[in-house]
């Protein structure tokens, strides 16, 4: 065999021998190595997948789709375990899929658990109710009550009417009886309506919030309101403390001080509240991480100093542990006092985890802490994941933790042996960088929910956060303590001056040119891409995190290039805004501030809409209005009715034939056939509010066929038909403007 070459035994992997391409084996090995390097980060994705399941339930339309999605997720997860042969990638994917299924099932079960029938239509009724909660709205001179009706109510004509389980009613301050308190039973008369759906696409969905809150009706109460059974505890410590603080300070300063102590923002004027939002300081009014941290830190410091005065305790007791227990009690008490809102609960859970980690000698401030807090909130209140409060609070703390866990940032802003000047400069730079990152992280969420993006918030917070944390809050606590002996007046004067300075800063920043940019409603898919990209960047640690820039950039470009709607129509057909050459113009001049602001925000403009009748391209009478819009290289004609009065049928039909879009709050004859689209009362009942983008021919509606989320088609309390008032009377057909549609009412 000399001189004969002998082939070496094959060194190919077994996958190649059975026909699996080598790139597949290489890719699998690369993924396993990557996940091995990221093994400490994998647990952070559990709350993300839980939230993904919750988001999937909101995105899918009905129970059949929810069941199918759950089955596919569970089957896919089990299949990964079966074929993965114990690999880390297969296990991680399986756990992620099963956690997503858990999130979907959790929110579905929660929606069924809170299910309550809602009021069938607007009504004016007298009824007895037990007061569940009281919320003073001092700036609006109102008191908001959440009540539980007792028995049936009686309508104005004497007919009995069934009422929902829970009702929210606004009372004028002068109509609130002196003995009103939590637990009291009252007798009142109120105009009630079902929780409204969004007036236009992208607007606030109060119906969804009310569904998960068990609220089946909302409205306005009338005097007299009588207390039949007084409350044993009064309005509660939260309301009493808010009243006391507001009485000690002037203007919105009292409202801000009350918000810091109790979470009650009802005493802040609308102008000052808007200035705080535009300046990026609105987070100071929501009791969250900043306030909980200050309360816990102050409690621990005071307890530790007091206990250290005893030599015996200092030698025989673990004072830091006792101080941590006191801080935990302070965090829980503060959370209960401020109404247990989502940001407060999240911050309380985080504070408790930090204290537990410190007690065990572990590193506390990590992304695992944030993940644990998010998971706890979603397990108890899964619907909160769809709200801006949850998203803003967790996005901010995740961005901060991810930034300061980066090795470069940790090295640069960590402890240094340097002078006070350099240390101060490094601290200011850290605060500025953190503020800029938080503004960037929160911008997609703010635009998606509020259609506005702030630009100068990072700079305003450099002053506002230290002022609130180290000046306002300690002075307020001291003033409240001294008030027990009637000695708090001088300290309240200092609180007034510091809060006036905070409001001055808010107005200066809010009034600066370009402080806020208004944008139209963002597509949900674009928002989801940006959220996924941001989470990918924040949670991973290796170079693969850079892949998150792809969905982040795609979502941002998609959102920025989405054209603003040319026409917005509310669900009742009464209010229409059209984008003219001069800006958004409104069909009716008689519209409330809420309606004007809502239409302007969803139209992506600052300020109030103009009046359509004043525009040169519009021709309006008391009953009809016609305007022309140039879009997609052609002229579009919009026709809208302005009153409930009938017009000559020949004139109406001629106007319909010459129009591309016809909008009316009443039912139009079938012979009214425009060139493209008719949106009258019958159509709007099926679609809800409508947004039209003429340049792309896009029609977006509030209600979509097949959507079976419970607040879209809730169980309704049926009303008894009056024997002398038929359900379908001719009066309703002749004057439909006076017939209130149950789905499109303004929230009081």
N, C-alpha and C positions, 0 to 999 in steps of 0.2 A: 504493500500500500504506500510505499515510499513515493513521494512526489505528488500524491493525490490530496487535493484540498478537501478538507472535511468541513461541512457547514456547521456553523455554531448553532446551538439550540436556540429556538426562538425566545426572545426576551420580551415579546409583546405582552401587554396586559391581557388579563382574561377577557376584558370587555371587547378588545379587538378580535380575540379568537372566536367570540360568538357573534361577531358582526356589528358590534356597537362602534361608531366612529370614534377615533382617538380624540377628536376635539371635545366630544361629550365627556369622556373621562377626564380630560384636562380641565374642562370647565367645572365639573363637579368637584375636582380636587381643589381648584382655585376658590370655589365658594366655601368649601369646608375650611380652608386655611383662613379665609377672610372672616368667617363666623367665629373661628377659634380666637382670632385676634380681637374680635368684638364681643367676646362672650360676656363680659361684664355689662354690656349695653343691651343685651337681648331682652332682659326683663323690663326695660323701659318701654318696650313696644306693646306690653300687655294692655295698659290703659288706652293706647292708641288704637289697637284692634277692637277693644271694647267700644270705644267711641265710634269706630268705623261701622260696627254693627248697628249702633243707634242711628247714625247718619243714613245707613242703608234702609232702615225702616221708614225714615222720613222721605227718602227718595222714591221708594217703590210705592205703587198706587193702592194695592188692596191686599186682603187676607190671602188670596191665592198666590200672589207674588211673594208675600212674606213666608208662607209655608214652603214654597219652592226654593227660595233662597236659603232658608234654614236647612232644608234637606241636602241641598247641594254643598253647603259649607261643611256640614257634619260628615257627609259622605267623602268629600275631598280630604278632610282632615284625617279620617280613618284610613283612606287609601294611602296617604302620605306615610302614615305609620306602618302600613302593611308592606309597602314596596321600598321604603327608605332604608331598610336594613340597619337601623340604629344610627344613621348619620345625623350630625347636628343640624344640617339644613332641613332634612325631612322632619325632625322633631320640632324645630322652630316653626316651620310652615304649618305643621299640624296643630300645634298649640295656638298659633295665630288664627287659623281658620275656625277652630272650635271657640276661641274667645270672641271672635266676630259673631258667630252664631249665638253665643250667650248674650252679647249686647243687643242683638236684634230681638231675641226672645224676652229680654228684660224690659225693654221699652214697650213692647207689645203688651206684656202682662201689666205693666204700669198703666198704660192707657185704658185697659179694661178695668183695672182695679178702681180707678178714679171716676169711672163712667157715671154721669148723672144726667138726667134729661134737662133740656134747656127750655126756656119760655118759647111758646109757639109764635108769638107776635107781640108788637107793642101793646101795652095796656096801662091804664091808670087804675090802681087798686089801693084799697085800705087793708092793712093786715097787721098782725102782731108778729114780733120777731125778737129773738134773743141776740144781743150784741156779742159778736165774737171778737172783733178787733176794731180799734179806733185809730185813725191816722189824721192828725190835724194838718190842714193845708193852709197855713197862716197867710202866705203870700197871696193866695186866691180867695181868702176869707171863706173857706169851706172846711167842713169836717167830713172825712170819708169813713163810712161805716161798712163793715162786713158783718152781715146779720144772717141768722138762721130762722126763716119764717116758721111760725107756729100755726099749724092748721092751714085752712084756706083763706084767701083774701076775698074781698068784695069789690066788684067793679063799680064805676060811677052810676051805672043804671041798676045796681042792686043784684046783678048776677054773680054767683060765686065763681071764683077762678082759682085753679091750682097753681101753686108757685114752686119754683125750683128749690133744691136743698139749700143752696147758699146764694145770697144776693149781695151785690155791692151798691151802696147808695151814697150819693153826695148830699150833704145838708149845708145850707148857709149857716155861718157861725151864729147869727142872731136867732136861728131856729133851733139850735141844739139846746136841750133842756139842761139845767144845772146838775141834776142827779144822773146824767148819762155816764155810764161806765161799762167796762167789760163784764159780761154776765148779766147785765140788766135786761129786762123784758120791756119793749117799747111798743107803742101803738102809733103808726104813721100812715100817711098817704103818699104814694110815689108814682111817678111815671116810669115804667120799666120797659126795657127792650132786651132782646137776646144779645149775647156777645157778638160784636160785628166782625166780619171778615175784613181783610185789607181792602181799602177803598179802591186802590189801584195796584198793579203788580209791583212788588218791592216794598210796599208800605208795611207798617207795623201790624203783625197778625195777633190782635188781642184775643181772637176766638181760640187760638191754640193755647195761649197762656191761661185763659179762663177755664178751658177744658181740664187742664192738669191741676188747676187750683180749685176745681169743683164749683166754679161760679156759673150759675145758669141764667143770670139776668143782671143788668146794671142799669142805673138810672138816677133820677133826681127826686129827692124827697121834698114835701111841702109842709109848711106849718099848718096846724100845731102838731108837735111831736110830744107824746105823753109817755112818761115812764110809769108803767103799771107795777113793775117789781124792781125796786132799786138794786144797784150793784153793791155787793158786800166789800169789794176791793177798790171801787172807784175806777178811774180810767186806766189804772196800772202805773207801775213805777216808770215805765218808759215814757208815757205821755206826760206824767207829772214832771219828770226831769226835763223833758223838752220844753214844757211851758215855763218852768223856772228859768232855764237858760235864756230863752227868748225874751223873757221879761227883764233880764238884766242887761241886755245889749240892744243897740238900735239897728234897724235896717236888716240887710241880709247877713250882717255879721252874726246876729243871733241865730239865724238859720244854719250858717256854717258851723258855729260852735255846737249847735244841737246835733248836726250831722256827725260831727266828730265823736260826740258822747253817746248818742242813741241811734244813729243811722237815719234820723228823721230829717228829710230835706224839704219838707213842706213850707218852711218859713223863708226860703230863699226866693227872691223875686225872679221872674222869668228873664229879665235883662241881665242880672248878675249870673244866673245859671248858664245862660247862653255864652256869656263872656268866659266863664270857667271852661266850658266845653271847647270853645274856639281857641283858647290859650293852652289846651292840653292839660288842664288842671282838674278836670272833672273827677279823676280817680281819687282826689283828696276827699271828695264828698261821699264816696262809697267806702264803708268800713271794710278794710281788707288787710293785706300783709303789713303795710306801713303802720297802721293803728294797732293791730294786734301785737306786733313786735315791740312797739313803744310801751304798750301796757304791760307786757310780760317782762321786758327789761327793767322797767321802773319798779315793778313789784318785786322782782328778784333782788334788785339792788337795795331797796329799802329793807326787805326782810333780812337779807344777809348782813347789812350794817347793824340792824337792831339786835340780831342774835349774837353777833360778834362782840357786843358789849358785855356779854356774860362769859367770863373766862372758863367756867365749868363746861358750858355748851360748846365753846370753841375747841376744847380739848377732847370732849367725849362724844360729840354728835357730828354727823356729816352735814355741815351747814349748807354746802352747795345743793345737796339732795333735797333738804327741807325747803330751800329757796326755790328750787325747780318745781316742787309740788305746789308751792304758793303761786308761782307763775302759771302753772297749769290751771289752777283754780281761777286765776284772774282771766285767762284766755277763755275758759268756758263761760264764766259769768259775763264777760264782755260780749261774747257771741250771743248769749240769750238776751241780754239787755238791748242789743241793737237789732233784734228781729230775726236773727239766724238766716241772713241772706246768703246766697251762694258764695260770693267772695269771702264773706266772714267765716263761713263753715270751712272753706278751703284753707283759709289762713289759720283757723283754730286747729284743724287737723295737722297742718304743717308744723305749727308751734308745738303741739303735743309730741310729734315725732322727733322734733329737734331736742326737746327736753329729755325724751326717753334716750335718745342717742348720747346726749351729754352725760346722763346718769350712768350709762354703760361704758363710757369712755370711748365711744365711736365717733367718727367724723359725721357731722350732722347735715351740713348744708351741701347737699348733692342733688342730682337729678332724680335719684331714687326717692328722695323725699317728695319731690313734685309729683312723680308717678304714683306714689302711694296716696297722696292727697286727691289726685284726680280720680283714681280708682274708687276711693271711698265715696266721693260725691256722686259719681255715676252709678254706683251700686244702690245708693239710697234714692237719688233723684236723677234718673237717667235722662229725663226730658231737659234738664238744665244744660246738657251738652250742646243743644241746638240754640241756646240763647247767647246774646253778646256778653253778658256778665261773666259766664264761665269761660268763654273763649278769650276774652280780653285779659282776665286775671291769670289764666294758665299760660297764655302766650307770653305775657310779660315776664313772669317768673321763670319760665323755661328759657327764654332768651337770655336773661341775666345769668342763670346758672350755667348755661352752655358757654357763654362768653368767658366767665371767670374760671371755668374748668379747663379752658384751653391753655396749654403749657406756656405759650408766649405771653398771653395776658396775665397768667398767674405769676410769671417771673417778673414782668414789668411792674405790675401793681402790688406785688407782695412786699414784705418787710424789707427795708433798706436802711443801711447805716448812713444817714444823711441829716442835714440841718432842717429846721422847721420850714424854711421857705420852700425847699425842694419837696418836702413831704406834703405841704399844702398844695403846691402845684400838681403833684402827682395825684392827690386826692381829687382835685377839681377836674383833672383830665380823665380820671376814672369815672367820675360822675357824669361828665359830658359824653364820653364814649358809650357808657351804659344807657344814657338817655336817648342818644341818637339810635342805638340799636333797638331799644324798646319802641321808639316811634316808628321805625321801619317795620318791626315785627307786627305792630298793632294796626298799621295802615290798611292792609287788605281787609281786616275784620271791621274797622271803622267805616270803610267805604262800602262794604257789603251790607252792613246793617243800617248805617246812618247816612250813607252817600256823601260823606265829607271826609277830608283828610287834612289834618293840621300839619303845619310846617315848622313852627317855632316852639313846640312844646318842650323839646329837650332843653332849650336854653332857659325857658321859664321855670322849669322844674329844678334847675340848679339853685335857684333862690327859694322857690316855694317849698320844696321838700324839707330843707333844714329849718326854714321858718316855721313850718307846721309841726315838725317833730320835736324841735328843741326849744321852741318859744311858746307857740300857741297851746299845744296840748299840756305841757307842764303847768303853764299859768292857769289854764282852765281847771285842771285838777286841784290846784292850790286854792283857787277861788271857790270851788264847790266845798272844799273842806272848811275853809274859813267862814262860809255862809252858815254853817251849823251854829256858829257863835255870833252871826250878824256882822262879821268883820271883812267880808269879801269885796266890798265896793272898790277899794283902791286897786285890787288885782283885776277886777272886771274892767276897770278903765284901761289897764295895760292890754288885756285881751282885746278890747275894742280897737285900740290903736294898731295892734299887730294884724288883726283881721282886716281892718281898713287898708293896711299896706298890701295884704294879699289880694284884696279886690282891686286895688289900684294897679297892681302888677297884671292881673288878669285882663283888665280893660285896656291897658297899654298894649299888651301883646295881641289881644283880640282885634284891636282897631288898626294894627299895623298892616300895611298893604301886603296882600298875598298871604295873610296868616292862615287862611283856610281855603281849600279848593273844593268846590262842589262837583260831584261826578254823578252820572246817571246810574241806574240800577245795574249791578254787575251780574253777569251770567253765573249761575250756581256752579257750573262745571269749571269756569275760570277760577272761582274762589277755591274750589276743592283742589285744583292743581297747585295753587300757591300754598295752601295749607300743607299738602303732602310734601312739596318741595322744602318748605321751611322746617317741618318736623324731621325730614331726612337729614338735613344739614345739622340740626341741633343735636340729634341723638347719636349719630355715628361718630367715630373718632379717627378712623383711617382715611386714606385719600379718597375712598369710594363715596365719602360724604359729598364730594363735589358734584356728583351726579344729580343731587337735589337742585342744582341751579337750572337744570333743563326744565322740569315742570314749573319751577318758580318763574322762570323767564317767559315760558309759553303762557302761563296763566296771566301774568302781568301785561304782556302784549295784547292778549285777547281782551282783557278788561279795558285797557286804555284805548283800543281801537273799536270797541263796541259803540256804535252811534247812539246818541241820546234819542229817545222817542220823539216823534213829531207831533203826536196827538195822545193825550191822556184823557180817559173817560172814567168817571167814578161808577161804581156798580149800580147806583140808582139813576144814572143818566142825567143828573141835574148839573153836574159840574164838568166842564170840558176845558182843557188848556191846549192851545195850538202854538207850535213854534213858528213864529213869524220872523221877518227880517230884523225887527227891533227886539226880539226876545220872546219869552213865553207870554202868551196873552190868554186871559181867562174869559169864558163866555159870560158869566154872571158877576156883577159887581157886589151882590149881596152874598157873601160867603164869610164864614168865621175865620179867625186867625189860624185855627188848627187846620182847616181845609186848605187855606192859602199856603201855609208853610209845608204841608204834606205834599201838595202838588209841585211846589217849587223844588223841594228836596229830590223827589223822584224824577223831576225833569232835569236835574243836574245844574240848577242855576242858583245864584245868590239873590237874596231879596225877594220881594213879593212880585207875583205875576202882574203884567199890565192888563188893561181892559181891552178886550177884543174889538169892541165897538169903536174905540179910538184909533184903530190901526188903518192906514190908508188902503190896504188890500182887502178890507172887510166891509161888507154892506149889511147893516143890521137894522131890524125894526124891533118893535116890542115883542114880537112873536117868533121871528126867524133871524138867523145870522148866517151869512155865506162868506167864506174867505178862501183865498187861493194860496197854495204853497208850491214852491218849486222844489222838486226832489226827483232823483234818478233821471234827470234830463227831461222832465216833463212837468206840466202844471197839474196839480191836484186840487180839486175843489171840495171843500168840507161844508156841509150843511148841518145846522143844529137848531133845534127848537129852544126858545128862551122862556116860554110860558106854558101854562096848562090850557090856554084858550085855543079853540079850534080856528083854523084858517080855511079859506075857500079851497075846496078839494081840487079844483083845476089849478090853482096857483101852487099848491103843495106838490101835485103830481109833476108839474112842469119843472119845479125846482129839483125834485128827486131825479128826473131824467138827466138833468144837466150837472149833477153832483157825482163825485166818485165815492164819497163816504157820507152817510146820513146818520146823525145821532139824535136820539130823542128820549126823553124820560117817559113818554107815553107810547102806547101801541099805535103803530102807523098802519094805514091800509095796505093790503097786499099788492095793490097796484103801484105803490111807491117802490120803484126798482132803480137804485143807483147803479153806476157803472161798475162798482167794485164791492162795496160792503155796506150793509145796513145794521145799525146797532140801536134798536128800539127797546122798549120795556120787555118784550117777550124774549129777545135775544140776550139782553143783559142779565135776566134772571138765570140763564144757563151758564153764562160766561163770567159773571161778576165784572169787576173793573177790567179795563182793556187798555193796553199800550200799543200804539201803532208806529212802526218805523217805515215810512213810505219809501225811503231810499233802497231798502232791501225787501220790502213787501212783507215784513215780519209782523205777526199779530200775537201778542202775549196776553193771556187772560189769567185772572185770579183762580177761577174754577176750571178744572179740566175734566173731560169725560173719563170716567173710570176711577177717579180719585175717591177712595173710600176711607180716608183718614177720619177718625170719629168726629172731629170738630167741623169737618166739611159737610157731613151729613149726620148730625147728631140726633139722638132720640129726642122727640119734641113732646112737651106737655100739651095735649090737645085741649083746645078751648071749647066750651059748650056754646053752640050756636044760639043766638037770641031768637025767641019765637017770632018777634016782629022785625028782625033785621036779618034778611037772608045773607048767606055767606058770600054770594056773588051778586051784589046789588048794582043797579044801573049807575048809581052815584059814582062808584069806583071806576067804571068805564069812561064816564064823562070827564071826571076830574082826577086823573091818576096821580097828579102831583101831591095830592093830600093823602095818598095811600102809602104808608111807610112799609118798605120792604124790610123784612126782619134781618137780612144779612148785611145791610150797608148803613148802619147807624153810627153816628159819631159817639165815641166813648166819653162820658162825662168824667 
